Amino acid sequence: MTTTSDQNAAAPPRFDGLRALFINATLKRSPELSHTDGLIERSSGIMREHGVQVDTLRAVDHDIATGVWPDMTEHGWATDEWPALYRRVLDAHILVLCGPIWLGDNSSVMKRVIERLYACSSLLNEDGQYAYYGRAGGCLITGNEDGVKHCAMNVLYSLQHLGYTIPPQADAGWIGEAGPGPSYLDPGSGGPENDFTNRNTTFMTFNLMHIAQMLRAPAASRPTAINAPSGTPAAGRTSPTPTTDSQRRSRVARWLVAGEFRLLSHLCSRGSKVGELAQDTRTSLKTSWYLLGPAFVAAIAYVDPGNVAANVSSGAQFGYLLLWVIVAANVMAALVQYLSAKLGLVTGRSLPEAIGKRMGRPARLAYWAQAEIVAMATDVAEVIGGAIALRIMFNLPLPIGGIITGVVSLLLLTIQDRRGQRLFERVITALLLVIAIGFTASFFVVTPPPNAVLGGLAPRFQGTESVLLAAAIMGATVMPHAVYLHSGLARDRHGHPDPGPQRRRLLRVTRWDVGLAMLIAGGVNAAMLLVAALNMRGRGDTASIEGAYHAVHDTLGATIAVLFAVGLLASGLASSSVGAYAGAMIMQGLLHWSVPMLVRRLITLGPALAILTLGFDPTRTLVLSQVVLSFGIPFAVLPLVKLTGSPAVMGGDTNHRATTWVGWVVAVMVSLLNVMLIYLTVTG
């Protein structure tokens, strides 16, 4: 009879849930042959066989700037792909740096990778430790000259200095004959068949997987004792029945590994708090500010030309009456956007990916069709808004203004594609600030009476038209494409952290991100209504955006009117690029298709240019576009609340019961208001 101990010993260990990243520091770009890849494949193959998700990259294939800051585009460099690679580093439980020997030392690429890892050492986790804490590190070295141990020593010292946990036997390597002999993968080199290298690589691989698994496990579940090897039964235990040689070797290997990790397990269970002593408040604040950004991109959807039309019309017709609707809409939108970002961080999937995973192909196609129509309707509104602004400022024909808006938005998307998300976020945030200045500048000339503003915060309506405008404000605020987009932005920016301090910290930063972004967006929306209520109430020529511009010009002067137009232009340009970005993410998440951004831009630009060329009323078209958007809101908000409230999806980070109930109330309320908007618009 085989004992449980024998069965466990014979069963191959599994490390499902672990993720490993191998960085190849070869000097050769892909697809050139890299001999280091041969050794990487041996180690990564073992990991894959035991359930580890493996990611590999060649550092030389990426534009990694030199420097000592997390993002060198903030310090004069035109491009830097390191921030995107850093997210992949943090997403891995195991990091293996691999490279060749050059003149007895590591390659220059290896040194640059280590330099940039060190450049991010100012980014701390919740306990004030380096962000790399709780991860395992190792290295692989190849070459045909002496220096394997020297190179490995330097790499492993660097990794442990940064906070990585280095297990015993954390390196492996191969060297050929001295001089210009064959390299690892060359015929006749003997590299792939070398028993010493293969055994060391196997030891290193299993040690890394074991220590990474221990670091992930709760302290209570970590091993605190080791089983004696076969032949030396512990006191009080029955001696096991004889086993095969294979089982005995497996048991002895497991016993040796457990012995190596006994001390490490004790240290891990206590947890290091050394970093708290060195934590500096200014560094922590700087790190938090660095993590802000995704919500500011999503917030552009809340200050687009559709919002301008709805808010200006509301203020011009009803004064301060509907100010409370803007406040309520932005509070609801803040909750929705936070849930979207939270879904991306916790699951590592965008909302379209999470929804598509639970659908068959026909359902996914139908769902994509409605989401794509909504995204295109959004894009039409943004292009028209930019065209109106260009006609106001430069008297350009609307079709020409539409083309210019489309081209500029494509350039903004090129920044995201070529220079990375961080620079794209900065450009969009700068445009958000321009929008804010443009629509609040009038307050430097005249301010609304406080009593009237406070009166506008009391919920009430005046007739059916005010209800229609309230629904339009709500429809222009909670935007489906922003809900889809934010989940992907948060995931792409912050990665998919494991449960624990880092995830809690990122969720806390995300709440600040959403709060600040929505505060700015809500303030801008309120300013639009207040400006209209203060300067346009009772005028008969403010039914269009151009009429609103002329009213501002007549009452507040040319300077304020120009700033108003600049704000409108920035709104059209920024929101158009964000809308196209959201459309690409929707298609990728639901259908796994990737269309070149230029092609997508041309396709979505077509309907807008057709509308502008055929002479349709631009402002009326903006209003109708909001009606189309209203169709898509329930399809985005209702699944979001369901997914974030599901323990099967979110694990321990599922919504609190109260949050889920509030989310359902908001989702249903927003959906009903948009159904009302559709009905009132259709019935006139």
N, C-alpha and C positions, 0 to 999 in steps of 0.2 A: 504494500500500500504506500502510495506516495504522499508525503506530508505536504501541508500548506506551504511550509518553508521551501520545499523542493520545487513546488509548482511556481512559486514566486521567483525563485532563482532561475528556473528554466525559461520563464516568460521574458521576451525582450522588453526592455524598459521603453516607455512612451513619454514623449515630451510635447504632447499636443498643446497648442496655445502659445508656445514660445516662438519668437521671431528673431532671426539672425540676419545681420548685414555684413557682407564681405566687401571691403573696399580694396580694390587692386590698384596699387601705386606704381604700376608699370609705366615706362616712358612711351609705350606704343599705343596709338589711338586705335579704336575699333575700326575695321575688323581685322587688323594685323594680329598675327599669332602672338599670344602672351604665354610664356612658359609658366608664369605664376598661376595662370588660369587652370593649368593641369592639376596643381596641388590644391587649389581652391575647390575644384570639382570633386576631388576625393573626400575632403572634409565636409563640403556642403551636401554631397550625396549621402553620407552617413546621417547627417541631420535630417534630411528629407525622409529617409527610411524610417526615422523614429518620430515623425510627426511635426518637425520644426518647419515653419514657413521661412524660406530662405530668399533673401534679396541680395543681388550683387551689383556692383557698379565699378567702372573704371574712372578714377578721378580725372585722368587726363582728357577724358571726353567732355568734361564740363569746364566752364569758364570760372575757375576759382581764383579770386583776386588774392593778392598778398596783403597782409595787414593783421592788426591785432584787435579788430572790432567785429562784432557778430555780422554786421552788414556793411561792407566797404563802400556801397553806393552812397552811404550817408557821409562818407569821408573822401569824396572826390573821384571815386572810381566810376566809370560809365556803366560797367556791368559787374555782377557778382552772383554766381549761382549757388554760393555756399548756403545762404539761408534756406533754400529749398532742400539741399542735401542734408542740412542739419536736422530738418524735420524727419528725414528717413533715419538718421542716426538715433534720435530720441525714440523713434517708433520701435527700435530693436532692443530686445533683451540681451543680445549677444553682439558684440562688435569685434570683428577680426580684421586687423590691418595686415595686408599682404603686399609683398613687393620683392624686387630683385636686389641683389648686391651690386653696388657700383663702387669700385676702388675701395673695397673692404667696408663700405658703409651703406646706409639706406639711401634710396634714390631721392632726388630733389622733390619729387612728387610726394613721397611719403612724408618728408619734412614739412611740406606745405599743408598737407592734411592735418598733421599734428599741430601745426601752428594755428590753424583755423579752429580745431577742437579747443585749443587753449584760449582762443579769442572769445569763445562762448562761455568761458568759466565764470563770467560775471552773472550769468543767468542761473538763478538759484531755485531750488524747490521750496516747498512750504516750510521745511525745517531749517532753512538757511544754508543748506548744503549745495554742493555743485549739482547741476541738473543731471549729471551722469551717474549719481549715486543709485545703487540698487541694480546695476547692470554688470555683466561679465565681459571681460576683455581678453583677447589673445592675439597671436600673430603667426603668420606663415612667411618663410623666407626661402627664396630660391637663388641659385647662382652657380657659377663654375669657378669660384675662387673662395678663399677662406673668409670667414666673417659672419657665419650664421648666428652664432651665439652673441657676438658683439651687436649685430643689428637687432636681434630679438631683445637683448638686454635694454637697449635704448627705447625701443617701442613699448615694452611692458612697463618700464619705469614711467614713461610719459602717461600711459593709460592709468596706472594706479595713482599718479599724482593728480590726475583730473577727477578721480573719484570712482573709477571702475574697480570692481573686485577681480583680482587676478588669482585664479585657482592654481594648485600645483600643476606642473607640466603644462603650461599655458602656451607653449610655442612648439613649432615643428619646422623642419626645413630640409633642404637637400642641396648639396654642392657636388659638382662634378670634379674632374681632374683640374689641377691648377693650370692656369693659362687659358688660351683660347680653345678649350675643349668643348664637347657637346653640351647643350643646355638640356633642361629637364625633359622636354618633350621630343628632343631630337632622336632619330633612330639610333639605337645602339648605346644610348646614354645610360640605360639601366635605371633611370629615375623612377618611372612609375612602378617598377618591379622591386625597388629597394626595400628590403624587409625592415630595416631600422627606421627609415623615413615613414613607412606605412604604419608601423606600430606606434611611433611617436604621434603621428597625425591622428590615429584612432584614439590614443590616450587624451590628447589635447581636446579633441572634439567632444568626447564623453564628459570630460571634466568641465568643459564650458557649459554643456547642457545641464549637468547636475547642479552646478553652482547657480546658474541662472534660474533653474526651477526652485531651488531653495530660497533664493532672494525674493522670488515672487510669492512664495507660500506664506501664509500667516505664521507668526512665531510659534503658535501652539502646535502647528502641524509639522514643524521641522524635526528631523531626527535628533534625538538627544543621546542615543546609545547605539552601539553597533552590534550586529550579530556575529558570533564567533564563526570562523570558517569550519568547513566540514572536518570532523575528526577531533574537535575540541568543544564538545557541547557545554553550554552554560549550565550552572548548577540548577537542579530542579527540572531539567528538560530531558525528555527521552531522546536517546541518540537516534538520528534519522537513519532510515534504511539506506543501503548502498545506492549510489547514484552513478550515472555515466560520467566518463571523462569530460564530456562537453558541459554537463551540468555542474561538475565540480569546478571546472575552469571559470564558468560564468559566476558561480557563487564566490570563489576566491577574488575574482576581479571586483565584484560588488562590495565585498568586505574591505578590500584595499581602498576603493573609492570612498566608502563610508568612513574609514579610518582617517583618510586625508582631510575629510571635511568636518570631522568632529569639532575641532577647535573653531573652524570658520563658522559652523552652525551656531555655536555658543555666542560668538561675537555678533552674528547677524540677528539673533533673537533679541539682543539688547538694543540694537539700533544705535547708530552714531549720531550724536548731537553736537559734535565738535564745531560744525559749521555755524551753529547758532552764536557761538562766541565771536565769530568773525563777521557776522552779518551787519551790514551797514545800511541804515535806513535810506540813504540817498540811492544806493545801488539797487535796493529793492524797488523803490519808486521808479527808477529809470527802467528796470526790467519790466515792470508792469506797464509803463507807457509804451515800451517797445512792443508789447503783446497786443495793444489795442489796434483796431483797424478794420476787421471784417464787417463789423456793424455799421461803420461809417460808409462803406461801399453800399451795403443794403439800404441804408437810410436815404440814399439818393432817390430811391423809388418814391419816397414820401414827400419830395419837394420837386416833382416833375411838372411839366406843363399842365397835366390834368389837374394837379392840385392847385396850380395858379388859377385856372379857369373856375374851379369850384369855389375856392376861397374868395376870390375877387367878386364873383357873382353874389355870393352869400352876403359879404359885407356891403356891397353896393345896394342890394335890395332890402336887406333886413337889419343893417347896422350891426350891432354887437350881439344880436339875438342868438346866433348859432356858435358863439365862441366855445360854449360848453361841449359842443359836438367835437370840435377839434381836440380839446383836452381829453375827452373820453376816448376818441379814436386813437390817439397816440399812446394812451395808457394800455389799451387793448393790443395795439400793434407791438408795443414793447414786450408784452408777455409772449405773443406769437413768435417774434423774432428770437427771443431767448430760447424758447423751446426748440426752434429750428437749429440754432447754433449748438444747443446741448445734444440734440440727436446726432449731429455730425461728429462732435467730440467723443461721445460715449460709444457709438457704434462703428465709427470710421466710415460711414456711408452718408452720402447726400440723401435728402428726402426722396428725390426721384429714384435713386438706387434702392432705398429701403422699401418704397412702394412697389417698384418693378419686381423685386425679389419674391414678392408674395402674389404675383399674377402670372397667368399663362400668357402666351404670346398674343392671342387675339385681344385680351383685356389690356395688355400693355400698349398695343398699337392704338386702341381706342383712347386710352388715357393720355398717351403721348399726343394724339391729334388735338384734343381739347387744350392741353397745356401749351402746345406749339401755337395754336390759334391765339391763345391769350398772350403769349410772348410776342407774337407778331403785331397784335393790336396795340400792345404797349409800345413797341418800336415805332409804329405809325404815329402815335401821339407824340413821342419824343422828337422825331424828325420834324413834324409839323411845328412843334413849339420852337425848335431851333430856327426853322425857316421864317417864322413870324418875327422872331427877335432880329434876324439879319435884315428883314425888310424894314423893320422899325429903325434900325441903326444906320443902314447903308442904302436903303431903298432898293434892295435887290429883288428881282422877281422871285416868287415863292418857290418855283421848281429849282432855280439856281441855289437858293438858300437851303433847300432840302438836300441837294447834292453835296454842298459844302459841309452840312451837318453830318451826313453819312461818311464822308471822307475823314473828317476830324475824329469821329467816333471810332473809325477803323484804326486810325493812328493810335488812339488811346488803347485799343485792344492789342495792338502790336506791342505796346509797352508791356502789357501783362504777359504776352506770349514770349517776348524776347528778353525782357529785363526782370521778370519775376513779379509775383503777387505783391510784394512789399512796396515796390515803387509804384505800381498801379494803385494801391491803396492810398499812397501819399498824394498822387495826382488827383484822385477822386475826392479825397478829403479837402485838398486845396480848393477844388471847384465847389465843394459844399460850403466852404467858408466864403467864397465869392458870392454864392447864392444868398447866404445869410446877410452879407453886407448889402447886396443889391436890394433886398426886400425890407431891410430894417433901417436903411439910411434916412428915410423920411422922418424917423423919430428924432433926428438931430435938428429938424426944423420945427416940428410940432408934435406934441404927445397927446394921446387920447386921455379924456377925463377918467380918473381912477374909479369913480362911482359907476360910470357906464361900463367900464371893463368888468368890475365885480358883478354888475347886474347881468352881464352876458354869461356868467358862470352858472346861473340858475337854469336848470333844464326846463324848456318850454318850447312851443311852436306857435306859429301864426299862420294857419291855413295850410292847404295842401302843398303849395309851392315851397314853403319852408321845409316841409317833410321831404320833398324831392331833393332839395339842396342838401339837407342833412344826410340823406342816403348817398348823394354824390360825394360829399366830403368823406364819408366812411369808405365808399368804394375806391376813392382816390388815395386813401391812406393805407388800408390793409391790402397790399398788392400781391397777387399770387406768385409772380416771378421772383419777388424779393424773398418770399418764404422758401421757395425752392432753392434759391441761390445761397442764402445765408448758411444753410447746413453744409454746403460744399466749400464755401469760403472758410468757415471755421475749421473744417477737417483739413483742408489744404494748408492752412496757415499753422495750425497747432499740432497736426498729426492725430494719432489715435492713442492717447496715453492709457496705460493700465490703471485699474482702480487703485486709489491711494492718494498721497499728498499732492502729486503733480496734477492729477486730474481735478482734484478739489480746487487747487489754486487756479487752474485754467478756467474752471467754471465760474469761480469768483471774479476773475478778470473779465470773463465774458459778460457777466452781469453789469460790471462797470462800463464795458464797451458799449453794450446795448443801451444802458441808461444815459450815457453821455451823448451818444449818437441820436437817440430819440428826443433827448432834451433840446438839442440843436434843431432837429427837424421839426419838432412840435413848436418850438419858438418861431421858426421861420413861417410855418403855416399860420400861426396866430397873428404874426406880423402882417401877412398878406391880408387877412380879414380886417385887422384893425386899420390898416392904411386905407382900404376900400371904404370901411365904415366912416372913417374920419374925413375923407376927402371926396368920396364919390357918391355918397348917399343922396338920392333924389335926382341925380343926373340921368339923362335919358340915353347917353351915348356910351355906357360902360358895359353893354352886353357882350362885347368881345374883348379879347386881350389888348388889341390895338386901341380900342376905346378907353380901356383902363390906362394905357400908357399916356394917351392924350389928356386924360383927366389929371393924372399925376403931373404932367408937364404944365397944365394950366394952373393948378392949385399950389404946387410945390416948387416949380421952376425946372429949368432945363437940366441942371446937374443931377437932381434927384431922379428925374425921368430917365436920364442916360444910365444911371446906376440900376434903375428898375429893369431896363432893357438888357444890361449886362448880366444881371441876375437871371433873367429869363433865358438868355443865350447859354450861360453856364449850365442851367437846368436842363436844357435840351441836349447839349453835348454830352454831359456826364450821364444822364439817364439813358440816352440812346446806347452808349457803349455798355452800360451795365445791363440793359435789356437784352442786347445781343449776346453778352456773356452768359446770362441766365438761360437763354434759348439753347446755347451749345451744351450747357450742363444738363438741361432737361433731356435732350436727345441722347447724350452719352449715358446718362443714368438709366433711362428706360429702354433704349434700343441698343445700346453699346455701339452706336455709330458715331463717327467723328467726321464732321464736314469742315473743310478749311474755312477759316474765319472770313476770308475774302468772299468766298462763294455764299456763305450765310449772309454776309452784309449786303451783297448785291440782291439776293432773293428778298430779304426783308425790306430793302430800300424801294423795291418796285412798287408795292401798293401805295406807299406814302407819296412817291413822285407822281403816280397816276392821279391820286386825289388832288394834289396841288396843281397839276397840269390841267385837269378837267374843270377847275374853277369852283370846286365845292367850298362851302364856308369853312374856314379852318377851325374856328372856335366850336362850331356845331359838330364838326368831325371829332374834336377832342372829347366833347361830351359823350358822343356815341361810342367812342373807344372805351370810355369808362363803363358803359353798359356791357360791352363785350368782356371786359375784365371781371365784371360782377359774376358772370357765368362760372368763372374758374375758381373763385374764392372758396366755395365749399369743398372742392376737390383737393385743395391744398391744405386747408386749415383742419378739417375734420380728421383726415388720416394722421396729421401731425400730432394732434392731441391723443389719438388712440395709440400711436406708436410710443410716444414718450411716457404714456401711462402704463405700458406693458412691461412687467418684470422679465418676460421672456426676451424682450428686445433690449431693455436698458439695464437689466441686472439690478445691482444695488443702487443704481442712480436713477431708478424710476421716479416719476413725479410723486411728491407728497399727495395724499388723497385730496387735500384742500386745493392744491394746485391743479390737479386733474379736473375737479369739479368746476373751478373758476375757468379753466381752459375750455371745458365743454360749453359753459354759459357764453363765453366770449365767441367761440366758434359758431354756435347756433345763432347768437344775436347778430353777428356780422353777416352770416349767411342770409338770415331773414331780411335784414336791411337791404342787402343787395338784390334779393328777390323783389322787394318793394320798389327799389330803384328801377329795375327792369319793367315792372308792371306800370309804374307811373309814367315812364318814358314812352312805352308803347301806346298807352291809352291817352297820352297827351295831357 
